[in-house]
Amino acid sequence: MDKKDIAAIRRQLKVDNDLLKISDIFNVYVMKETTEIYHQQSQPFHLLDDDQQELFIAHFKKLLGGQMDEKLFEVKFDREAEDSSQLILHKALLSSSVEDWKQEMLAITKKILTDHPYEKDIVISFIRAEYMKPTRREAGENEENVRDTVYSNPFIICSINKTEEPKKEIHFDYIEKEFKYKIETDPVIDLKHPMAGFLFPAITDGVSDVNHVLYAAGKAHEPDYRFIEEVLTGQDIMTAQEDKAVFEEVIKDVVGDQLNPSTLAAVYEEINRVVEENEEDTAPMLDYKDVGRVLAQSGEQVEDEQIKSSFERFTNEESYELKATSVIPKYKSKSIKINTKVANISISPQDLQFVKQVNYKGKRCIMIEIEEDAEIEGFKMLPEAFGEDEI
């Protein structure tokens, strides 16, 4: 899945939508510090009142929010794993009986709880739904014609949610004109901050992919590897941060930790070009040969065998591939940092070519080429001249 596939599903998550129908919801309540189910409840989603439907739909949209490889991760199932979650979820997806679907969801619940009690009461929520994506409109077809043919994708979403203790509050009674101390005893389910969850199967270009599941972490850059490995029986993942760290370590290893800013700018520019050329396709991957080519086009000549060896050193596998979108900042929307003891400077990758480290009056300085007067808090800086012999 990519951001467009996820955005398409999130857009359709709304009440009374003929392109996305939620048939059933199943909630499981688990007491803190136990692995036993305290209560379970299943019902058709349309029997919830409108406010409840809106709350749950907003909740599942929140679960599917965030950036790929930061908060959302497409995970490939490990086919060699025992007690495969892929098999459990696939059976649930194909079941026509609500009771059979519930039993499979309870099997997933057991895997979530096994040897892993939570510090607070939690609620595990499951929905089963169907996403219908119309085929692309041909010339001369109107929207009604297009909707006659759709891709139909049944799917399951699971979320894990903590509960909060109810607040103790002072209320004012308008009728009796007095202040009253109100204590609620029922725990509140926190639907605004899901702890984790998943969508099965992954959906790519409107087509279901039962070999992958979309895992959603509670926080960006903090995936639960136990959940991925033991609950989902998925293969290892790398976050965008980890991919970027590997890329930087490989570059340092083969080129050195000193790099001309214009060379670094050329490296980012070349990788960004690859990303933009493949924008409509699957995110491009970079193996050791691709990294060697990028370095060569940026003016650094490094032997492929040296890069291959470096890849193996930092990833434990020579055939490892880096996701290109992870190793560079988003070219026109994010900046990279230049860190010094005096100040930290943020600059866009394409402008690195205008940055140089120079010697001025015996001191190291950062020099940035600009086309107009710089401003500080609305005041223009006065230019200071110095001779070339001072640089």
Steps between C-alpha positions, in 0.01 A plus 500: 500500500605857449368832626251525212344161579469589868362847424239342272372277782507782758297721265231233475479441876176685571143424601252397227758456226407259221868444413604382846266288709583396857296191580601401855689629801642282778634650824699310762562645848810383690581592861842643578785270599307193382483306176137398547204642308260675740224567246435472127227646283420463130232680302420624150667837451182665368323429832733740682347842538632771267728658762663166579553429132664840454728443800620161376546617140706799618698258715585264213594795279735611779650151513575513126649849518871577480791448265608169350808349664459742789164410653356265237688194376417248231603169654557181306379183670757240597377189322719277715349627827305269727141593583494732199290813541473520123301174504279615791423834336442346159251251646324788676490699179332214313255403774134565426396443861539776759563236766786347299649848445482568875683178582786595271514848657515336842796296374676828409401644839662203673823568310488868602462409867724193533778579747429870454268651763438874469543758776149638441167353402490473122237458232583310182264595217450316172290595201441316179413704198505516122672767293378542144721693263349595161706418194665789321262711297539462126425773246126552467412324828325683781530420869194274498649288220829469689331384821345210309846338516697514824786323672353345813739459792382351830728597788543490876627778725619439854589766758624484857388781728578586859239620747520798732361550847193726498549857614372636828323826427298781652175568313253784536132405514294771327171371641597477866757778468778326684842348440519123502790260522466240227689172489482272199592137559513370143843494330535706182629330185765721339408483131711803412837337567504138377791303643542273196304319233496363150307475174478168317552443216718774358334666201719616211353685203155378599605134517522291818838356597454223758878451529536836675336676793510872582625545857429827682722604791373716783774760445719590205839325493397269787375173348432211738726227363347240732158575352633471145687176562279314750149637442511556123771236432657751264852543370740763630442862400727802482372843592579803286735618776687168497528502120635855511748406773626203293538723194701757696723234657568341160591839349731579791657158476582517129563874454595619848319721746616817326294592195478812289149655531469525122574125473238421762253724317572310177440167679161618630410649163573176315300287745215751488500473120460122530211546743320750277541278192331216687235709675212308343654160574620312805754694706843442339758298689876554509742208517877534531539541122248786498684675783827460305337651190363795700843567651668475158259752349573728795876489436601228746651185347459196726537131413177299507665230712584759765138616518375140495723419796380808684135407443565158647679649800213730597200283404638146530399433139672609180174494301326752727311780325429848636174675425599812307230716660642421844858612446431857388284779640190578295680719257287812492321482832758396760843619600820342621707617794848651510611465861765717668572591861402860428178445304295239317403589144211350302526500122324321216704222333509670159660809656795314652702596192502860629656402836876487563723465802779761477785642707450866585761684711630167619159370603275242339174651373190394313450708186163501321469655156183715476339710229353773719560669835447271798255606772505459877165563670396726212831691489727472198855396576778740403756339266855466629779488244814288536782413265548173323825450690298472820300202373 
